[in-house]
Amino acid sequence: MRNLAPCIIAGSITGVIQVTYCLSFAVLIFSGRLDSFSTVGINIALLSCFWLTLVMAIKSSMPGVTTGLQGSAAAIMALLATSIAASIPAGASSQELLGTVIAAMGICALLTGGFCWVLGHLRLGNLIRFIPYPVIAGFLGGCGWLIFKGAIEVMIGSNLTSYAIPDLFNPKLVQHWAIGVVMGLLILILMRNCTHWAVLPGCLLGGTSIFYGALSISQISLADARAHGWLLSTTTGTTPWSVLKTLSLADVNWQIIIQHLSNHRFLLPLILLSTLELLFYINSIEIAIGEDFNLDRELKAFGIGTMTSVFWGGMIGCHVLSGAIIANNLKAQKRLTSLIAAGVFILFLALGPIFITLIPRPVLGALLIYLGLLLLVEWLYETYYKLSKLEYFSVLLIITTIIFSGFLEGVAIGLILALVVFALDCSRIPITKNMLSGSEHISNVERCSHEAQILSSNGEQILMVLLQGFIFFGTAHRLLNQIQRRIDDSSREKINFLVLDFRLVNGIDASAIHTFNRLIQIAQKKRINLLFSGWQRNSSPELGTILEKSTIKTFPDLDQTVEWCENAIIQAVSDTVSHFPPVVNEMCYSYTHSANQTKSYSYLALLENLDSEESIQFLSSLNRITLEKAQVLFKKDDLPEAIYFLVSGQISTWIQIGDKDIKRKRLRKFSEGTVIAEISLYGSYGSSKYRTTAIADEPCTLYSLSMDAMLDLERQHPVLMNKVHKFIIDLLAAHLNKLQSELKTLV
């Protein structure tokens, strides 16, 4: 019983509130020429809501879900019903008129439900969420206007197209719609300042009481009130069972149905807007109660419920936000809550048309006025403070187009504007993560001091552009302008190497190909070497075809690209690259020519710091090693065995990526005249393991100072080894400083 009471309260409150909406939307659809069938429409609305709520109670992913009629779907169905009624010949029978309208509604419900079911079955529900917010705002704002307009028609009992604007202010007409407008405004004000569930039913009950009090004081009978349009009209045979009997296939004018449903103003906007509003309310419920729906399951359940509702006439519903909030607050998120709400619809249906025809038109009109104004306030007024000026202009344009042209035209205008706004916004997102010179970012090649000095002096010749995101015509043009300004900057050194790094690029639009063609032409004209790093052909097959026909060089990563540029600069500065002789001869050479000889190799600084006796002791401790191409010097997880002095050749250190040795990345490259010493050498003095693997890129000659030799020198010549340790530590510190500087530059 403790769990039963909250379910009864939540289900009953939600059901009663949704019954009032059913009455209003049904009267909105069955107005004008269909006014005498309004009770039939109300029965169809109640049956449709009962059935959809029952299906959702069984199949929804969220217990306690209740449903009601959709405002946007009702607005479009009202347009459809009015247009069909106007197309039926004046001499046609009432059965043909009613049967054709109900058949058209059923087909719309069948197709809308089928569309939602297919979306859920194919797991494509999330695609609808990619429709831009301004477009949704424009749709719902347009629906607000149609509901507001329909409310006036409900209260005056005819279409607004029959009247000029001044005619609406005729005293006989004003008294019909002005009361509903004032009451609707009052409901809107109260509902926006008080969220209690009893506010809306209380306003409607109070308005009904005042209406009948006024009739009593004026001594106006119900028949006179109905004759003057204050109450709903009635007709015979309007029980739920007779409603089904009126839908005779023989009486349906199928030609008119085909003519209207093939019109782009009705069916397509109805399907699209109904799906959008359904997903919008599901998302709103998720936010309100803090729980997630299985979106695809909801679409399938909604589709089944809507398709099968055609047996009752077929009106389109959706999840009810207020019902979900009430159930959540009362801890009544049970399927029993949904079943009780469904029972409320049956209860009011059982009361029959006599009760329904006692509801005043101004009260029903006031509820529609409230709903229309609510949509206009939320999606036309409040969005002004949420959107940019361009986005808000698109909302205004969509609503205006819906009012004067139709929903599908509004949809088309909205989507086109959304694409334009999206393209403009994306073009403002920088695709250039960073622009660096060769002085700011160097390769991981360990070079001798002479080559390092050359690169330091000529680093501005290299321009690296690190790209990111998606490149299309707008962003590509900005990139071209950025590069063009740097190339034309005469105050800086001329660029000879332009590197474009695509590692962080998600894709390239075909419209950007022209810009890259233009960039290639500029590079050729200025005699600039254009290089691509991290390029993947699948990001743009068209650009890949252009690269195949050009002389542009491509590299797998930025490090190898920069290395190529640096080698080209060194080659241009020095026509020949000297090879370092054996260490003993070099020591003698450097000492005998120390006054004039330029020191090109990094370990000469160590030799210069040793006296003659220390030099002899140090050099006698070295061992000569030769490596063939691809031969391993040391492997990852090996214990350090020595410090290596590279006399000739090149060696690279690699790190493994992943659990299997399938992909690897080069960390550093050592050229002749450099020292190979890992920081793991000083981890508990040689007990830490190597973290990389060193492999010869070409035949190499090295001299090694083994760990045993170092220990002997420490015991016998500690001053000498202090100088060696200081030299190695200075090298490691310089490398760490370089890495830190590059990280700051790249981040």
C-alpha positions in Angstrom: 0.0 0.0 0.0 2.9 2.4 0.7 4.1 2.0 -2.9 0.5 2.0 -4.3 -0.6 5.4 -3.1 2.2 7.5 -4.8 1.4 5.6 -8.1 -2.3 6.4 -7.8 -1.6 10.1 -7.1 1.0 10.6 -9.8 -1.0 8.6 -12.4 -4.3 10.4 -11.6 -2.8 13.9 -11.6 -0.9 13.4 -14.9 -4.0 11.7 -16.5 -6.3 14.6 -15.6 -3.9 17.2 -16.9 -3.4 15.3 -20.2 -7.2 14.9 -20.6 -7.5 18.7 -20.7 -4.9 18.8 -23.4 -6.7 16.1 -25.3 -9.9 18.2 -25.3 -8.1 21.3 -26.5 -6.1 19.7 -29.3 -9.1 17.7 -30.5 -11.1 20.8 -30.7 -8.2 22.5 -32.5 -8.2 19.8 -35.2 -12.0 19.4 -35.5 -12.8 23.1 -35.9 -14.5 25.1 -38.7 -16.5 22.8 -40.9 -15.6 19.9 -38.6 -16.9 21.7 -35.6 -20.0 19.5 -35.2 -17.7 16.5 -35.0 -15.6 17.9 -32.1 -16.9 15.2 -29.7 -15.8 12.5 -32.2 -12.4 14.1 -32.2 -12.2 14.2 -28.4 -13.1 10.5 -28.3 -10.3 9.7 -30.8 -7.8 11.8 -28.8 -8.7 10.0 -25.6 -8.5 6.6 -27.2 -5.2 7.4 -28.9 -3.6 8.6 -25.6 -5.0 5.6 -23.7 -3.5 3.2 -26.2 -0.1 4.9 -26.5 0.2 5.2 -22.7 -0.7 1.6 -22.3 2.0 0.5 -24.9 4.6 2.7 -23.3 3.8 1.4 -19.9 4.7 -2.1 -21.2 7.6 -1.4 -23.5 9.3 1.8 -22.4 12.8 1.7 -21.0 11.8 4.0 -18.2 9.0 2.9 -15.8 6.3 5.5 -15.0 6.3 7.2 -18.4 3.0 8.8 -19.4 2.1 10.2 -22.8 -0.2 12.9 -24.2 -0.9 14.5 -27.5 1.8 16.5 -29.3 1.3 20.2 -29.8 3.3 20.4 -33.0 1.6 17.4 -34.5 -1.8 18.7 -33.5 -1.0 22.1 -35.2 -0.1 20.4 -38.5 -3.0 18.0 -38.3 -5.3 20.9 -37.8 -4.0 22.5 -41.0 -4.4 19.2 -42.8 -8.0 18.6 -41.5 -9.0 22.1 -42.4 -7.6 21.8 -45.9 -9.3 18.4 -46.5 -12.6 19.7 -45.2 -12.3 22.7 -47.6 -11.7 20.3 -50.5 -14.7 18.1 -49.8 -17.6 19.2 -52.0 -20.3 21.2 -50.2 -22.9 18.5 -51.1 -20.9 15.6 -49.7 -22.3 13.6 -46.9 -21.0 14.1 -43.3 -19.8 10.5 -43.4 -17.5 11.3 -46.3 -16.2 14.4 -44.6 -15.5 12.7 -41.3 -14.3 9.5 -42.8 -11.8 11.2 -45.1 -10.3 13.3 -42.3 -10.0 10.4 -39.9 -8.4 8.2 -42.6 -5.9 10.9 -43.4 -5.0 11.2 -39.7 -4.6 7.4 -39.4 -2.3 7.3 -42.4 -0.2 10.1 -40.9 0.0 8.3 -37.6 0.9 5.0 -39.3 3.8 6.6 -41.3 5.1 8.6 -38.4 5.1 5.6 -36.1 6.8 3.5 -38.9 9.5 6.1 -39.3 10.2 6.2 -35.6 10.3 2.4 -35.4 12.7 2.2 -38.3 15.0 4.8 -36.6 15.0 2.7 -33.4 15.5 -0.6 -35.2 18.5 0.7 -37.2 19.8 2.4 -34.0 19.8 5.8 -35.7 17.9 7.8 -33.1 20.9 9.9 -32.2 21.1 11.2 -35.7 18.1 13.4 -35.0 20.0 15.1 -32.2 22.4 16.6 -34.7 19.7 18.9 -36.0 20.9 22.4 -35.0 19.3 24.1 -31.9 18.1 27.2 -33.9 16.3 25.0 -36.3 14.4 23.2 -33.5 13.7 26.6 -31.9 12.2 27.9 -35.2 10.1 24.8 -35.7 8.6 24.9 -32.2 8.2 28.7 -32.3 6.2 28.2 -35.6 4.1 25.6 -33.9 3.4 28.1 -31.1 2.0 30.5 -33.6 -0.2 27.9 -35.3 -1.6 26.8 -31.9 -2.3 30.4 -31.0 -4.0 31.0 -34.3 -5.9 27.7 -33.9 -7.1 28.8 -30.4 -8.7 31.9 -31.9 -10.4 29.8 -34.5 -11.7 27.4 -31.8 -13.2 30.3 -29.8 -14.9 32.0 -32.8 -15.9 28.8 -34.4 -14.5 29.4 -37.9 -11.3 29.9 -39.8 -9.4 33.2 -39.5 -9.1 33.2 -43.3 -12.8 34.1 -43.4 -12.1 37.4 -41.6 -10.1 40.5 -42.2 -8.1 41.7 -39.2 -10.6 44.6 -38.4 -13.5 42.1 -38.4 -12.0 40.3 -35.5 -12.5 43.3 -33.3 -16.3 43.3 -34.0 -17.9 43.3 -30.6 -19.7 40.0 -31.2 -16.4 38.3 -32.1 -14.2 40.0 -29.5 -16.3 38.7 -26.6 -15.6 35.2 -27.8 -11.8 35.3 -28.1 -10.9 38.1 -25.7 -12.0 36.1 -22.7 -9.8 33.1 -23.7 -6.8 35.3 -24.5 -6.9 37.0 -21.1 -7.4 33.7 -19.3 -4.6 32.1 -21.3 -2.2 35.0 -20.4 -3.2 34.6 -16.7 -2.4 30.8 -16.9 0.9 31.6 -18.5 1.9 34.0 -15.8 0.8 31.7 -13.0 2.5 28.6 -14.5 5.8 30.5 -15.0 5.8 31.6 -11.4 4.4 28.5 -9.7 5.3 25.0 -10.8 2.7 23.2 -8.6 0.8 20.6 -10.4 -2.6 22.0 -9.2 -2.2 25.4 -10.9 -3.4 24.4 -14.4 -6.3 22.2 -13.3 -7.3 24.9 -10.8 -7.3 27.6 -13.5 -9.4 25.5 -15.8 -11.9 24.6 -13.1 -12.0 28.2 -11.9 -12.6 29.4 -15.4 -15.4 26.9 -16.0 -17.1 27.9 -12.7 -17.0 31.6 -13.6 -18.4 30.8 -17.0 -21.4 28.9 -15.6 -21.8 31.5 -12.9 -22.1 34.2 -15.6 -24.7 32.1 -17.5 -26.7 31.7 -14.4 -26.7 35.4 -13.6 -27.6 36.3 -17.2 -30.3 33.6 -17.3 -28.9 32.1 -20.5 -29.8 28.4 -21.1 -27.3 25.8 -22.3 -29.1 25.5 -25.6 -28.8 29.3 -26.2 -25.1 29.2 -25.1 -24.4 26.4 -27.6 -26.3 28.2 -30.3 -24.2 31.3 -29.8 -21.0 29.3 -29.9 -20.1 29.3 -26.2 -20.2 25.5 -25.9 -19.1 22.7 -28.1 -21.5 21.5 -30.7 -22.8 17.9 -30.5 -24.0 15.3 -32.9 -25.5 11.9 -32.6 -23.6 8.6 -32.6 -20.5 9.9 -30.8 -19.8 7.0 -28.4 -16.4 5.3 -28.7 -18.0 2.5 -30.6 -19.8 4.7 -33.0 -16.6 6.6 -33.7 -15.1 3.4 -35.1 -18.2 2.8 -37.2 -18.0 6.2 -38.8 -14.7 5.3 -40.3 -16.0 3.4 -43.4 -13.6 2.8 -46.2 -16.4 3.2 -48.7 -17.0 6.8 -47.5 -13.4 7.9 -47.7 -12.4 10.2 -50.6 -9.0 8.6 -51.3 -8.2 11.1 -54.1 -8.3 14.0 -51.8 -6.2 12.1 -49.2 -3.5 11.4 -51.9 -3.6 14.9 -53.1 -3.0 16.3 -49.6 -0.5 13.8 -48.3 1.6 14.2 -51.4 1.7 18.0 -50.6 5.0 18.9 -49.0 3.2 21.2 -46.5 1.7 18.3 -44.5 3.2 14.8 -44.3 7.0 15.4 -44.3 6.8 18.3 -41.7 4.5 16.2 -39.6 6.9 13.2 -39.5 9.9 15.3 -38.9 8.5 17.6 -36.2 6.8 14.7 -34.4 10.1 12.9 -34.2 11.9 16.0 -33.1 9.4 16.9 -30.4 9.4 13.3 -29.1 13.2 13.3 -28.8 13.2 16.8 -27.3 10.9 15.8 -24.5 12.8 12.6 -23.9 16.0 14.7 -23.6 14.2 17.1 -21.3 13.0 14.2 -19.0 16.6 12.8 -18.9 17.8 16.2 -17.6 14.9 16.7 -15.2 15.2 13.4 -13.4 18.9 12.6 -14.0 18.4 9.3 -15.7 19.0 8.1 -19.2 16.5 6.5 -21.6 17.4 3.8 -24.1 16.6 6.0 -27.0 16.4 3.3 -29.7 14.0 1.3 -27.5 11.8 4.4 -26.9 11.6 5.0 -30.6 10.5 1.5 -31.3 8.0 1.5 -28.5 6.6 4.8 -29.6 6.5 3.6 -33.2 4.5 0.5 -32.3 2.1 2.5 -30.1 1.5 5.1 -32.8 1.1 2.7 -35.7 -1.4 0.6 -33.8 -3.4 3.7 -32.7 -4.8 3.9 -36.2 -7.4 1.5 -35.1 -8.8 4.3 -32.9 -8.4 7.0 -35.5 -4.7 7.8 -34.9 -3.5 11.0 -33.1 0.2 11.4 -32.4 1.5 11.7 -28.9 4.8 12.0 -27.0 6.3 11.6 -23.5 5.0 14.0 -20.9 7.6 16.0 -19.0 5.4 17.1 -16.1 4.2 13.5 -15.6 7.8 12.3 -15.3 8.7 15.0 -12.8 5.6 14.3 -10.7 6.4 10.5 -10.7 10.0 11.2 -9.8 9.2 13.6 -7.0 6.6 11.1 -5.5 9.0 8.1 -5.9 6.3 6.6 -8.2 8.5 5.6 -11.2 6.6 2.3 -11.6 4.8 0.9 -14.6 1.6 1.0 -12.4 1.7 4.8 -12.6 1.5 4.7 -16.4 -1.4 2.1 -16.2 -3.4 4.4 -13.9 -2.8 7.4 -16.2 -4.2 5.2 -19.1 -7.2 4.4 -16.9 -7.9 8.1 -16.4 -8.3 8.5 -20.2 -10.8 5.6 -20.2 -12.7 7.1 -17.3 -13.3 10.4 -19.1 -14.1 8.5 -22.3 -16.8 6.6 -20.4 -18.4 9.8 -19.2 -19.7 10.3 -22.7 -20.3 13.3 -25.0 -22.8 14.9 -22.6 -20.0 15.8 -20.2 -17.6 16.8 -23.0 -20.2 19.2 -24.6 -20.5 21.1 -21.3 -16.9 22.3 -21.4 -16.9 26.0 -22.5 -15.1 27.0 -25.6 -13.3 30.0 -23.9 -11.8 27.6 -21.4 -10.5 25.2 -24.1 -9.3 28.2 -26.1 -7.5 29.6 -23.1 -5.6 26.4 -22.7 -4.5 26.5 -26.3 -3.6 30.2 -26.0 -1.4 29.3 -23.0 0.3 26.5 -25.0 0.9 28.7 -28.0 2.2 31.6 -26.0 4.4 29.2 -23.9 6.1 28.0 -27.1 6.5 31.5 -28.5 8.0 32.8 -25.2 10.4 29.9 -24.8 11.5 29.7 -28.4 11.1 33.2 -29.7 11.7 35.5 -26.7 14.0 33.5 -24.4 16.3 32.3 -27.3 17.2 35.9 -27.9 19.4 35.8 -24.8 20.8 32.4 -25.6 21.8 32.6 -29.3 24.1 34.7 -31.3 22.5 37.4 -33.5 22.9 35.3 -36.7 21.4 32.2 -35.0 18.5 34.3 -33.7 17.9 35.8 -37.1 17.6 32.2 -38.4 14.9 31.5 -35.8 13.0 34.6 -36.8 13.3 33.7 -40.5 12.1 30.1 -39.9 9.0 31.2 -37.9 8.2 33.8 -40.5 8.5 31.3 -43.3 6.3 28.8 -41.5 3.6 31.5 -41.0 3.5 32.7 -44.6 4.7 29.7 -46.6 4.6 26.4 -44.7 6.5 24.0 -42.5 8.7 22.3 -45.1 9.8 25.7 -46.5 10.7 26.7 -42.9 12.6 23.4 -42.5 14.5 24.0 -45.7 15.3 27.7 -44.8 16.3 26.6 -41.3 18.7 23.8 -42.4 20.3 26.0 -45.1 20.9 28.8 -42.5 22.2 26.3 -40.0 24.7 25.0 -42.5 25.8 28.6 -43.2 26.2 29.4 -39.5 28.0 26.1 -38.9 30.4 26.8 -41.7 31.1 30.3 -40.4 31.6 29.1 -36.9 33.9 26.3 -38.0 35.9 28.7 -40.1 36.7 30.7 -36.9 38.2 27.6 -35.2 41.9 27.7 -35.8 43.2 24.7 -37.7 46.8 25.8 -36.9 47.8 24.3 -33.6 51.2 25.9 -33.8 53.7 27.6 -36.2 57.3 26.9 -35.3 60.7 27.6 -36.9 63.6 25.3 -37.0 65.2 27.2 -34.1 62.2 26.6 -31.9 61.8 22.9 -32.7 64.7 20.6 -33.8 64.8 16.9 -34.6 65.8 14.2 -32.2 69.1 13.7 -34.0 72.0 14.2 -31.6 74.5 16.3 -33.6 78.0 17.4 -33.1 78.6 21.0 -31.9 79.6 22.3 -35.4 76.4 21.0 -37.0 74.3 22.2 -34.0 75.8 25.7 -34.5 74.9 25.6 -38.2 71.3 24.7 -37.4 71.1 27.3 -34.7 72.2 30.0 -37.2 69.9 28.8 -40.0 66.9 27.5 -38.1 64.6 30.3 -39.4 64.8 28.7 -42.9 62.4 26.0 -41.7 58.7 26.8 -41.0 56.6 24.0 -39.4 52.8 24.4 -39.4 51.1 21.9 -37.1 47.5 21.4 -38.3 44.5 20.1 -36.4 40.8 19.4 -36.9 38.8 19.3 -40.1 40.1 21.3 -43.1 37.6 22.8 -45.5 37.5 25.8 -47.8 37.0 28.4 -45.0 39.8 27.2 -42.7 42.1 26.3 -45.6 41.9 29.8 -47.0 42.9 31.2 -43.6 45.8 28.8 -43.5 47.0 30.0 -46.9 46.9 33.6 -45.8 48.9 32.8 -42.6 51.6 31.1 -44.6 51.6 33.8 -47.3 52.2 36.5 -44.7 55.2 34.6 -43.2 56.7 34.0 -46.7 56.3 37.7 -47.6 57.8 38.9 -44.3 61.0 40.5 -45.5 62.1 41.4 -42.0 62.7 37.7 -41.2 65.0 35.1 -42.9 63.8 33.6 -46.1 61.9 30.3 -45.8 63.4 27.4 -47.7 61.5 24.6 -46.1 57.7 24.5 -45.4 56.5 21.6 -43.3 52.8 20.8 -43.0 52.1 18.3 -40.2 48.8 16.4 -40.6 49.1 14.2 -37.5 46.1 15.8 -35.8 44.0 16.4 -38.9 40.6 14.6 -38.9 39.8 15.0 -42.6 40.1 17.3 -45.6 37.1 18.5 -47.6 37.2 18.4 -51.4 36.6 22.1 -51.4 40.0 22.7 -49.7 41.9 21.0 -52.5 42.1 24.2 -54.6 43.8 26.0 -51.6 46.5 23.3 -51.4 47.0 23.5 -55.1 47.5 27.2 -54.7 50.0 26.5 -51.9 52.0 24.2 -54.1 52.1 26.8 -56.8 53.4 29.4 -54.3 56.1 27.0 -53.0 57.3 26.3 -56.6 57.4 30.0 -57.5 59.3 30.9 -54.3 61.6 27.8 -54.6 60.5 26.5 -51.2 60.7 22.8 -50.4 57.2 21.8 -49.4 57.0 18.7 -47.2 54.1 16.8 -45.6 54.4 14.9 -42.3 52.0 12.5 -40.7 50.0 12.4 -44.0 47.3 9.7 -44.4 46.0 9.2 -47.9 42.5 8.2 -46.7 42.0 11.7 -45.2 41.8 13.0 -48.8 42.2 10.8 -51.8 42.0 13.8 -54.1 45.0 15.5 -52.4 46.8 12.2 -52.4 46.5 12.1 -56.2 48.0 15.6 -56.5 50.9 14.6 -54.2 51.7 11.6 -56.4 52.1 13.9 -59.4 54.2 16.4 -57.6 57.7 16.5 -56.1 56.4 17.0 -52.6 58.1 14.8 -50.1 56.0 13.0 -47.4 57.3 11.5 -44.1 55.6 9.4 -41.5 56.2 11.9 -38.7 57.4 15.4 -37.9 60.7 14.3 -36.5 61.9 12.6 -39.7 60.6 15.6 -41.7 62.6 18.1 -39.7 65.7 15.8 -39.8 65.6 15.9 -43.6 65.4 19.7 -43.6 68.3 20.0 -41.1 70.4 17.6 -43.2 69.7 19.8 -46.3 70.8 22.9 -44.5 74.0 21.3 -43.2 74.8 20.0 -46.7 74.2 23.5 -48.2 76.5 25.1 -45.6 79.3 22.5 -45.8 79.9 21.0 -49.2 81.6 18.0 -47.6 81.0 16.4 -44.2 84.3 15.4 -42.6 84.6 12.0 -41.0 86.1 11.8 -37.5 89.4 9.9 -37.4 90.2 7.4 -34.6 90.1 9.0 -31.1 93.8 8.8 -30.5 94.7 10.6 -33.7 92.0 13.1 -33.1 93.3 13.9 -29.6 96.8 14.4 -30.9 95.4 16.5 -33.8 93.2 18.6 -31.6 96.0 19.2 -29.1 98.6 20.1 -31.7 96.2 22.4 -33.6 94.2 23.7 -30.6 95.0 27.3 -31.3 93.4 27.3 -34.7 91.3 24.2 -35.1 87.5 24.5 -34.9 86.2 21.8 -32.6 83.4 19.9 -34.5 82.7 17.0 -32.2 80.9 17.1 -28.9 83.3 14.9 -27.0 86.3 17.2 -27.8 85.2 19.2 -24.8 86.0 16.3 -22.6 89.4 15.6 -24.2 90.4 19.3 -23.9 89.6 19.2 -20.2 92.1 16.3 -19.6 95.8 16.7 -19.0 98.3 14.5 -20.9 98.4 11.8 -18.2 94.7 11.7 -17.8 94.3 11.6 -21.6 96.5 8.5 -21.8 94.7 6.8 -19.0 91.3 7.6 -20.5 92.1 6.7 -24.1 93.7 3.4 -23.1 90.5 2.4 -21.4 88.4 2.7 -24.6 87.5 -0.3 -26.8 86.8 0.0 -30.6 83.5 -1.3 -31.8 82.1 -1.7 -35.4 78.5 -2.2 -36.3 76.8 -3.3 -39.5 73.7 -1.6 -40.8 70.6 -2.7 -38.7 72.8 -4.2 -36.0 71.7 -3.7 -32.4 74.0 -1.8 -30.0 71.8 -2.4 -27.0 68.2 -3.5 -26.4 65.3 -2.3 -24.2 65.5 -3.8 -20.7 69.3 -4.6 -21.0 71.5 -3.3 -18.2 73.8 -0.4 -19.3 77.3 -1.7 -20.2 79.2 1.3 -21.4 79.3 4.9 -22.7 79.7 5.1 -26.5 81.6 7.7 -28.5 80.4 7.6 -32.1 83.2 8.2 -34.6 81.4 7.5 -37.8 77.9 6.5 -39.0 74.5 7.0 -37.4 72.6 5.2 -34.7 68.9 5.7 -33.7 67.1 4.8 -30.4 63.6 3.4 -30.7 60.7 2.9 -28.3 58.1 0.2 -28.6 54.4 1.3 -28.9 51.8 -1.2 -27.6 52.1 -4.7 -26.1 53.5 -6.2 -29.3 56.6 -5.1 -31.1 54.6 -4.1 -34.2 54.8 -0.3 -34.1 57.8 1.7 -32.9 58.8 5.3 -32.7 62.2 6.9 -33.0 63.2 9.0 -30.0 66.7 10.2 -30.9 69.2 9.9 -33.7 73.0 10.1 -33.0 75.4 11.3 -35.7 79.2 11.1 -35.8 81.0 13.0 -33.1 78.3 12.5 -30.5 78.1 10.5 -27.2 75.5 7.8 -26.6 74.8 7.7 -22.9 71.4 6.9 -21.4 70.1 8.4 -18.2 69.6 4.8 -16.9 73.4 4.7 -16.6 73.1 6.7 -13.4 70.2 4.7 -12.0 71.8 3.1 -8.9 75.0 3.3 -11.1 74.1 0.9 -13.8 71.4 -1.2 -12.2 68.6 0.5 -14.1 67.6 -0.9 -17.4 67.6 0.7 -20.8 64.2 2.0 -21.9 65.1 2.1 -25.6 66.7 0.0 -28.2 69.7 1.4 -30.2 70.1 0.2 -33.8 72.7 1.2 -36.4 71.2 3.1 -39.4 74.4 2.5 -41.4 77.8 1.0 -40.8 79.3 2.6 -37.7 82.5 2.9 -35.7 82.4 3.6 -32.0 84.6 3.7 -29.0 83.1 2.4 -25.7 84.0 3.1 -22.1 82.7 0.0 -20.3 81.2 -0.1 -16.8 84.2 -2.2 -15.5 86.6 0.4 -17.0 84.8 3.2 -15.3 85.0 1.4 -12.0 88.7 0.9 -12.4 89.2 4.5 -13.3 87.2 5.6 -10.3 89.4 3.6 -8.0 92.7 4.6 -9.6 92.0 8.0 -11.1 89.0 9.6 -9.3 89.8 13.1 -10.5 89.7 11.9 -14.1 86.3 10.1 -13.7 84.8 13.1 -12.0 85.6 15.1 -15.2 84.0 12.3 -17.3 80.9 12.1 -15.1 80.5 15.9 -15.2 80.8 15.8 -19.0 78.1 13.1 -19.3 75.8 14.7 -16.8 76.1 18.0 -18.7 75.1 16.3 -21.9 72.1 14.6 -20.3 71.0 17.9 -18.7 71.2 19.7 -22.0 69.1 17.1 -23.6 66.4 17.3 -20.9 66.4 21.1 -21.1 65.8 20.8 -24.9 62.9 18.4 -24.4 61.4 20.7 -21.8 61.7 23.7 -24.1 60.1 21.8 -27.0 57.2 20.7 -24.8 56.4 24.3 -23.8 56.5 25.3 -27.5 54.2 22.5 -28.7 51.6 22.7 -26.0 
